[in-house]
Amino acid sequence: MGDGAHAAAQVRRQVRDFLTSRRARLTPGDVGLPTVNANRRVKGLRREEVAALAGISVEYYIRLERGDARGVSESVLYGVSRALRLDDTEHAHLLDLVRSGGGIRPCRTAAAAIELRPSVQRILDSMTTTPALVLNGRQNVVGANALGRALYQPMYAACGNANMARFVFTAPSARTFWRDWEVIADDTANALQAENGSNPCDHTVTELIRDLRSKSAEFATRWARHDVHVRSHGTRRIEHPLIGSLTLPFESTPLVADPGHTLLMYTADTGSPSHDALHLMASWTTSRH
């Protein structure tokens, strides 16, 4: 089987697993159907119930859930998304999968830039009081400023290639570093799930996923959920080996000019202990240059 055929088969499995998992999480009561049925053995909705809610035939839905998306229209996909109560993020993920697996979009390896553009690195370096990193879809850190490297010192120490997913799921120090490790683990696995749906022929991503599934039961459990929601802002609680406890609001935003690259920035509330700690760390990084 060639690379393209292998990737297409993989995407069909992803379509099947994603739709099956979304169907299983709903109850008849969630969609306005009668909830009392002593003979009901199916977890979640039945296929015929989804088909009726989507306005398509049962045979058509069964074919789609098996991963055969040839000729499926976007209107049908919208109907299925409504029936399964998918939100915008989940619907976009379904579209990505179907377009790749159904031949609507050619399945090819994403030409994601490995290196950061020099101008972006200069912008990072100018942010002297804000820890900042740039990650690609494979969760590799492709750029960081001095404060970002200092903040993530445990990751650089544990993973020479600075891969966020490998740090989170294979480095024991990650559970100490992240005081909300479970939340970080969810976001990291979900980000890889979304990336794999967008770029199913990127062998670097599929090999990373395969490796993490074999090495981390925590990752394997999260992968099986087929969740694609990733927090783009919020607060992270960190236990830094040199600075101590930090509570840092963060923002994560894609770099439009560099598809696949995401800028991650941290800040701290003015006058807070975390704000003072970041300034102390910044003074250390400055004195080393």
N, C-alpha and C positions, 0 to 999 in steps of 0.2 A: 504494500500500500504506500503510495507516494505521500509526500509531506502534506499536500493540499487535501488529499482524500482522508488522511489520518486526522487532520485538524477538523475537517468537516464532520467526521464521525464523532469527534470529541464534542463539537458544538451541539450536535443532535442530542447527545447524552445530557449536556448542560440544559438544553431546552426542556427535555423530559423531566430532569430532576427539579428544575426550578418550578415548572408548572405543577408538578406533583406536590412539591412542598407547600406551594401557595394554596393549593386546593385543600390540602390536609389541615391547614391552620384555621379554616373557616367552619363554622357550624351552620346548619340550616337556619337557625334563628338569626345569625349574623346577616343573612341576605333576605329575610322576610318569609322564609319557608316554614311550614309546620315543624315543630321540634319534637313531637311525640311520635315515635315509631319503634315499637318493640322489636321489629325484625331487622332493624338497621344494624349492619355490621361494619359499614365503611367508616373509617376515621375521616372526618371532614365531609366535604361535599362529594356527591357522586359525579361522574363525568357527564351523565345526562342532565344533571341539574346545572352544571356550569354551561353546557351547550345551550340549554333553554334560556338561561340568563343572558348569554352572549348573542342569542338570536341566530345560531348556526346549528347545523345538524350534528347529531351525536357522532356520526362517522367522521365528519370533518374535524371535530374537536379531538377525537381519539387519535387521528392521524397527526394533528399538530402536537399533541402531548407526547407522541412517540418521537418527536423531533423532525418530522417531515413537514417542512415549511415551504415547500415548493409552490409558488403561485399564490401564497397567502397575501391578502391585501392589508394595508394599514388600518382600514376600517374594521376588518375582522379582529385585528390585534387590539384595537381600542375596545371592541366589544368584550373580548376575553379579559382585558385588563379591568374593565368595569365589573365584570362578573366576579373576578377574583379579588376585587377591592385593592388593586395595586395602586400605590401612590406614584407620583411623577418619577421618582428615582427608580422604582421597580419597573415601571413601564418602559423607561429609557433602556434599562438593562435587557428587557425582553426584546425590544427592537434591535438592539445590538446583536443579540444571539441569533435572532431569526434572520437578519440581513446577512450574517456570515454563514450560518448553517443552511439557509435556503438558497444560497447562490445569488441573492440580491446584491450583495457587496462581495467582491472577490476576497478570498481569504489569503492574506499575505502578511508576512512578518512586518510589524511596525518598525518604521525607520526612526525610532526614538533616539534623540541625540544622547550620546554617552557623556560628553563633556559639556560643561556650562560655558555659555558665551562670555568672553572676557568682560563685556560691559555689565552683564548681570553680576559677575563676581565683584566688580568695582563698586556696584551699588551695595552689595552685601557688606563689603569692607567698610563702607562709609557709615554703616549702622553700628556705631561703637558701643551703644548702651542697650541694644536690642539683640538677643540671641536669634539668629536666623539661619535656616538651612534650606536647601532645595533638594527635593527628592524626585526621582523619576517613577514611572509606573511599576517598575520592578522593585521599588522600595530601596534602591541604592541612593545614598547621599552623594549627589554629584557636585555639591557646592555648599560652603558654610563660611560664616565669618568667624573671627577669633573667639567671640563670646559664645557662639553656637557650638564650636568645637570644645570649648571649656565646659559648657553645660552638659554636653553629651560625652564627656570624657570616658565614662564607663562603657559606652557603646564602642568607641574607638579602641578601647583596651580589649574588649571581648571579641570584636569582629574587625579584623584588619581592613576589610573592604567596606566597612561602615554601611551595612544593610540593616534597615530598621526592622524588617520582619525576622531576620535571623537573630537579631539581638533580643527582640521581644519574646520569641518562642524557644530559643535554644540556649540563651545565656542566663545562668542562675542569678547573676547580678541584676537582671532586669526587674525581677520581682521586688528587689529592695529599692531600686532606683525609682520605679513607678509605684507610688502609694495607691493608685487606682489601677493596678495592673489589669484587672479584668476588663475595664473599659478600654484601655489601650489595646489589649488583645483583640477585643471585638472590632475596633476600628481598623486595625492592621489587617486582620483576616478579611474583613468586608472590602477593604480597598483592593486587595489582591483578587477577590471574587469579581469585582467590577472591572478591573484591568484585564482579567482573563476573558471576560465577555466581550470587551472592546477589541482586544487583540489576541484572538485565539491561536494565531499562528506564531506568536512570539515564544519560541522554544525556551528562552531564558526564563520566562515567567512560568511556563508549565513545568520546567525542571525544578524551579524553586518550590513551587507548590507541591510537587511530588516528594521532594526532599523533606519539606516541613511536615507533610502528612505522615511520613514514615518515622520522623524523629520526635514529633510532639503530638501527644494525644489531645492536648488542649487546642491545637490548631485543627486537627482532624475533626473534632467535635464542632468547632465553629464553621469549618468549611462545609460540613453537611447541612448547615442551616440555610445556605444559599442567600444570606443576607448581603445587601449591597449598600447599606446606609453607612456613611462616614461623616462624622462631625467635622464641620468646617470652622467652628469656633467654639469656645467654651473655656474651661479652666483645667489645668493639669496640676496635680500635686506630686512633687518630686522630692526625693530624699537624696541629696547630692553628697558624695563621700567627703568633700572638703568644706562645703558651705552649709550643709544641713538641710532643714526642711524649707521648701519653696512652694508657694502657691502662685501660679503664673497663668493669667489669661493668655489665650493663643488665638491666632487667626491663620487659616490655611486657605490659600487661593491659587488657582491654576495660572500659569504664565501663558497668556494667550499666544504670544509670539513663539513659544516653544512648547508645542503640544506634548503632553505627557509629563511635563515638569510642573511641580507644585512648590510654591514658596510657603514655608512654615515659619512663623514669627511669634516670639513670646514677649510679653511685657509684664509689668507689675504695677500695682496700685501705688500712686505717689505717697511716700511717707510710711509705707508698710515695711515690715521686716524683710520681705522678699525683695522690695525695691532697694533697700540698703545692701542686701546680699549681692544683688546683681551688680551694683556699682562697685562693690568690693572686688567681685570677680573681674569686672571690666578693668579695674586698676591693675590687677595682676597681669592680665593679658597685655595691657599697654606697656607695663614695665619690662616685659620680656622682649620687646621689639626695640 
